Amino acid sequence: MLALIPRYPARKSTSQIARELEAAEMGVSKRTVERDLERLADLFLYTSDEEVRTLYWFYPPGARILQIPAMTPDTALVLRLTQRLLTNLLPRQTLDHLADFFVNAQAALEEHAGGRLKRWDQRVVAIDHSMPMAVPEIHESVRACIYDAVLKEEQVRAWYKARGRTQPAEYRLHPVGLVIRDGVTYLVAMVNDYTDLRHLALHRMVAAEPMHEPARPVPDLDFESYVEVSFAYPLNPEPIQLEVGIDEGLAAHLTERPLSGDQEISEDENKSGRYRVTATVADNEQLRWWLAGLGATVEVLGPPELRAEFRQHATDLARLYLDH
């Protein structure tokens, strides 16, 4: 019963709480619920308003809600890190639902070990090796609408201004899922009556509104596998046998973090201090970004088509820098 009481401004009547208890197979009379709520209010710090002879119950803003059993320190640490690292990723409704747990987590850390644990989450840092860039702003109304539509698997009407366009276009979207990549949030969805999946950056949405109609499903879609492939921007469906020449430092790194299960590293007999690596990898843009980012520490040896790409890339770079 206590768990059913919401935090203000949400409220629930005695009858509503009684109905929810009955739905959970804990049915008792409305009079019993009302009597118990009145007896426990002072102990558990919730209160009520009366309107037209009906009592509405709620926890006041800032009230600490009792959790039984008490939260352990390790659970509190995980919740604090979740709050800090995932606030921009989780749906607003989920964050609202977790708000009381976040408050309890902070209090639990302050109470254990003389309060020393409350600083623990400040000593854990997650590092993103991508280039630091400002995260594009998303209209809060758009974020709330899209997250809610994904959560409920419902259609949404959106006005989307694609890159290079001067005016937004109106779309009826069938949401499939959300992807956060390098600070940019994308909605994966089907547009209008098309069945192919599109990636729509939320910061390019001018406005969005719910349609309250079921979204068209995608049969047998493994969304996680789809994202791993499509957001690496594949160029060919078949993997390639990559062969590169690398220096000693990169060889040590790839020994700890192999490119694939069949990766092999051997010393280059023709070049002192150099190593050869072979591995079966996906043929996509992500591979090219990674190789280009390594600069002169890596030489693409194969396959021939990929080596030709990087030879041309090196020629273009040389021309660009030598001309100035």
C-alpha positions in Angstrom: 0.0 0.0 0.0 2.8 2.5 0.9 4.6 1.7 -2.4 1.5 2.8 -4.3 1.5 6.3 -2.9 3.0 8.7 -5.5 5.2 11.8 -4.9 3.4 15.2 -5.4 2.2 16.6 -7.7 0.8 13.1 -8.5 -1.9 11.9 -6.1 -4.1 8.9 -5.6 -7.5 8.5 -3.9 -8.2 5.9 -1.3 -10.5 4.1 -3.8 -7.7 4.0 -6.4 -5.2 2.6 -4.0 -7.8 0.0 -2.9 -8.4 -1.0 -6.6 -4.7 -1.4 -7.3 -4.3 -3.6 -4.2 -7.1 -5.7 -5.4 -5.5 -6.0 -8.9 -2.3 -7.2 -7.1 -4.4 -9.9 -5.4 -4.1 -8.0 -2.0 -7.7 -6.9 -1.9 -9.0 -5.4 1.3 -11.9 -3.1 1.8 -11.7 0.6 1.1 -12.5 1.4 4.7 -9.5 -0.8 5.9 -7.2 1.0 3.4 -8.3 4.4 4.6 -7.9 3.5 8.2 -4.4 2.1 7.7 -3.4 5.1 5.6 -4.5 7.5 8.3 -2.7 5.5 11.1 0.6 5.3 9.2 0.8 8.8 7.8 2.8 10.3 10.6 5.3 7.4 10.7 6.0 7.3 6.9 5.7 11.1 6.2 3.1 11.1 3.5 0.0 13.3 3.6 -3.4 13.9 2.0 -5.7 16.5 0.5 -9.5 16.4 0.7 -11.6 17.4 -2.3 -15.4 16.9 -2.4 -15.2 14.4 0.6 -12.5 12.4 -1.1 -9.0 12.0 0.3 -6.0 12.1 -2.1 -2.7 10.7 -0.8 0.9 11.7 -1.8 4.4 12.1 -0.5 5.5 15.7 -0.3 8.4 16.9 -2.5 11.7 16.1 -0.9 10.2 13.5 1.6 12.5 10.5 1.9 10.5 7.4 1.2 11.3 4.4 3.4 12.8 1.4 1.6 12.5 -2.0 3.1 14.9 -3.8 3.3 17.4 -0.9 3.6 19.6 -0.2 0.6 23.0 -1.7 0.8 26.1 0.5 0.0 27.0 -1.4 -3.2 23.4 -0.9 -4.5 23.6 2.7 -3.6 26.9 3.2 -5.5 25.5 1.6 -8.6 22.4 3.9 -8.5 24.5 7.0 -8.0 26.7 6.1 -11.0 23.5 5.3 -13.0 22.2 8.8 -12.2 25.4 10.5 -13.1 26.3 8.6 -16.3 22.9 7.8 -17.8 20.7 10.9 -17.1 20.9 12.0 -20.7 20.2 8.5 -22.0 17.2 7.2 -20.0 13.6 8.1 -20.7 12.3 10.9 -18.6 9.6 8.6 -17.2 12.2 6.2 -16.0 14.2 8.9 -14.3 11.1 10.2 -12.6 10.4 6.6 -11.4 14.0 6.3 -10.1 14.1 9.7 -8.4 13.2 8.3 -4.9 15.8 5.6 -5.3 18.5 8.2 -6.2 17.6 10.2 -3.1 17.8 7.0 -0.9 21.1 6.0 -2.6 22.7 9.3 -1.6 21.4 9.1 1.9 22.6 5.5 2.2 26.1 6.5 1.2 26.1 9.3 3.7 25.0 7.0 6.5 27.5 4.1 5.9 31.1 4.2 7.1 30.7 7.6 8.7 29.8 9.2 5.4 33.1 8.4 3.7 31.2 6.5 1.0 29.3 9.5 -0.2 32.4 10.6 -2.2 33.1 7.2 -3.8 31.1 7.9 -7.0 33.2 11.0 -7.5 36.3 8.8 -7.7 34.9 6.7 -10.6 35.2 8.2 -14.1 34.1 6.8 -17.4 36.3 8.0 -20.3 35.1 8.4 -23.9 38.0 8.3 -26.3 36.1 10.1 -29.1 36.9 13.7 -29.9 35.2 15.9 -27.2 32.4 17.9 -28.9 29.4 19.8 -27.6 26.3 17.7 -27.4 23.6 19.1 -29.6 20.5 20.4 -27.8 17.3 18.5 -28.1 13.9 20.3 -27.5 12.7 18.8 -24.2 9.2 18.4 -25.6 10.7 16.4 -28.5 12.8 14.2 -26.2 9.8 13.5 -23.9 7.5 12.7 -26.9 10.0 10.4 -28.7 11.1 8.6 -25.5 7.5 8.0 -24.6 6.6 6.7 -28.1 9.5 4.3 -28.0 8.5 3.1 -24.5 4.8 2.6 -25.5 5.6 1.4 -29.1 3.3 4.0 -30.5 3.4 6.2 -33.7 4.5 9.8 -33.5 4.2 12.7 -35.8 7.4 14.7 -36.2 8.7 17.7 -38.1 12.3 16.9 -39.1 14.8 19.3 -40.6 17.3 17.2 -42.4 20.9 18.4 -42.8 21.1 20.9 -45.7 17.4 21.6 -45.7 15.9 25.0 -45.0 12.4 23.7 -44.0 11.3 20.8 -41.9 9.3 17.9 -43.4 6.4 16.3 -41.6 6.7 12.5 -41.0 4.6 9.8 -39.5 7.1 7.7 -37.6 7.0 4.1 -36.4 9.7 4.0 -33.7 11.8 1.0 -33.3 14.5 2.1 -30.8 16.9 4.7 -29.7 20.7 4.9 -30.2 23.1 7.2 -28.5 26.3 7.5 -30.5 29.1 9.9 -29.7 26.7 12.2 -27.8 24.1 12.3 -30.5 20.7 10.6 -29.9 19.1 8.9 -32.9 15.6 7.5 -33.4 15.6 4.3 -35.5 12.2 4.3 -37.1 10.1 3.5 -40.2 8.9 6.7 -42.0 5.3 6.9 -43.3 4.5 3.7 -45.2 8.1 2.7 -46.0 9.5 -0.4 -44.3 13.2 0.4 -44.4 14.7 1.7 -41.1 15.9 5.3 -41.0 18.2 7.0 -38.5 16.8 10.4 -37.4 18.9 12.7 -35.1 16.7 14.0 -32.4 18.3 17.4 -32.3 17.1 18.0 -35.9 13.5 17.5 -34.9 11.7 20.8 -34.7 8.6 19.4 -33.0 6.9 16.1 -32.3 3.5 15.0 -31.0 2.0 11.6 -30.0 -0.5 9.8 -32.3 -1.6 7.2 -29.7 -1.7 4.5 -32.4 0.4 1.3 -32.3 3.6 1.4 -34.3 4.2 -1.0 -37.1 6.4 -3.9 -35.8 9.5 -5.2 -37.5 9.2 -9.0 -37.4 12.3 -11.0 -36.1 14.4 -7.8 -35.7 17.4 -8.2 -33.3 17.8 -4.5 -32.5 21.1 -4.8 -30.8 22.7 -6.7 -33.7 21.1 -4.3 -36.2 22.7 -1.3 -34.4 26.1 -2.9 -34.1 26.2 -3.4 -37.9 24.3 -0.4 -39.2 25.9 2.3 -37.0 29.3 1.1 -38.1 28.2 2.1 -41.6 28.8 -1.1 -43.5 30.2 -1.0 -47.1 30.0 -4.7 -47.9 28.1 -7.5 -46.3 31.1 -9.9 -46.2 34.0 -9.5 -43.8 37.5 -8.9 -45.1 40.9 -10.3 -44.2 42.8 -7.3 -42.9 46.6 -7.2 -42.9 48.5 -4.3 -41.5 52.0 -3.4 -40.5 52.2 -1.7 -37.0 54.8 -0.5 -34.5 55.6 -2.2 -31.2 53.3 0.0 -29.1 50.2 -0.8 -31.2 51.2 -4.5 -31.2 51.1 -4.6 -27.4 47.7 -2.8 -27.4 46.2 -5.3 -30.0 47.6 -8.2 -28.0 45.4 -7.1 -25.1 42.5 -6.1 -27.2 42.4 -8.2 -30.4 40.5 -7.1 -33.5 39.0 -10.5 -33.9 39.1 -14.1 -32.6 41.4 -15.2 -35.4 43.8 -12.3 -35.0 47.5 -13.2 -35.5 50.5 -11.0 -34.7 54.0 -11.8 -35.9 57.3 -9.8 -36.2 58.0 -8.4 -39.6 61.2 -10.1 -40.8 61.9 -7.3 -43.3 61.4 -4.3 -40.9 63.0 -4.0 -37.5 60.7 -3.1 -34.7 57.6 -3.6 -36.9 54.9 -6.3 -36.7 52.3 -7.8 -39.0 48.7 -8.3 -37.9 46.1 -10.3 -39.8 42.4 -10.4 -38.7 39.0 -11.0 -40.1 37.0 -7.8 -39.7 33.8 -6.1 -40.9 34.2 -4.0 -44.0 32.8 -0.7 -42.9 33.5 3.0 -42.4 34.3 2.5 -38.7 37.4 0.4 -39.7 38.6 3.2 -42.0 38.1 5.8 -39.3 40.1 3.7 -36.9 43.0 3.1 -39.4 43.1 6.7 -40.4 43.2 7.8 -36.8 46.4 5.8 -36.3 48.3 7.8 -38.8 51.8 6.7 -39.7 51.9 4.0 -36.9 49.9 1.7 -39.2 50.4 0.6 -42.9 47.5 -1.1 -44.6 49.0 -4.1 -46.5 45.8 -5.9 -47.5 43.4 -6.5 -49.0 44.6 -4.7 -52.2 41.5 -2.6 -52.6 41.8 -1.2 -49.1 45.6 -0.6 -49.5 44.8 1.4 -52.7 42.3 3.5 -50.8 44.8 4.4 -48.2 47.5 5.0 -50.8 45.2 7.6 -52.4 44.4 9.0 -48.9 48.1 9.4 -48.2 48.7 11.1 -51.6 45.8 13.5 -51.0 47.2 14.4 -47.5 50.7 14.9 -48.9 49.4 17.2 -51.6 47.3 19.1 -49.1 50.2 19.8 -46.7 53.1 20.1 -49.3 51.2 22.8 -51.2 51.4 25.0 -48.2 
